[in-house]
Amino acid sequence: MDKNEQAEVSIEEKQLLLDEINSNDIGIELVHIVFAYCFLLLCVISIAPKIYIASNIYYLSKDINDLQSRKEALKAENAALQQKLESVKFNFLTLEIEEIK
């Protein structure tokens, strides 16, 4: 046998090899894309409530802190008003006692 005879490949064999390569094409199939989107959607659906609840907890705690600071300010203002009231009562009673004498 001659080296040229061994190396020759017919056109049909070449076509069969090309068809086999094309049929074994490794690509992303539609099923895999749909599966990936379904997985992504499932992740978003499972994580969204946690994000929503955490956000609500944050804003509620901000409101609670604001209300607590207002409460403390009102307590301080109430104490100051109580002192003024006691002072006015004392002055009124001393004036009343002086008028009686």
C-alpha positions, 0 to 999 in steps of 0.5 A, a space after each residue: 500500500 502506498 502512503 497516499 492510499 492510506 491517507 485518502 478519506 472519501 467525501 462521504 466519510 468526511 460528511 459523516 464526521 461533520 454530521 457526527 460533530 454537529 449532532 454532538 454539539 455541546 450547547 445550552 439547550 432550552 430546557 437548561 435555560 428554562 430550568 435556570 430561570 425557574 431556579 432564579 424565580 424560586 430564589 427571588 420568591 423565597 428571599 423577597 419576604 425576608 427582605 420585606 420583613 427586614 425592611 419593615 422591622 427597620 422602619 418600625 424600629 426607627 419609628 419606635 426610637 423616635 417615639 421614645 425620644 419624644 416621650 423622654 422630651 415630654 417627660 422632661 417638659 412635664 417635670 419642668 411644668 410641674 416645678 413651675 406649677 409648684 412654684 406658682 402654687 407656693 407663691 399663691 399660698 404665700 400671697 394668700 397667707 400675707 393677705 390673711 394677716 
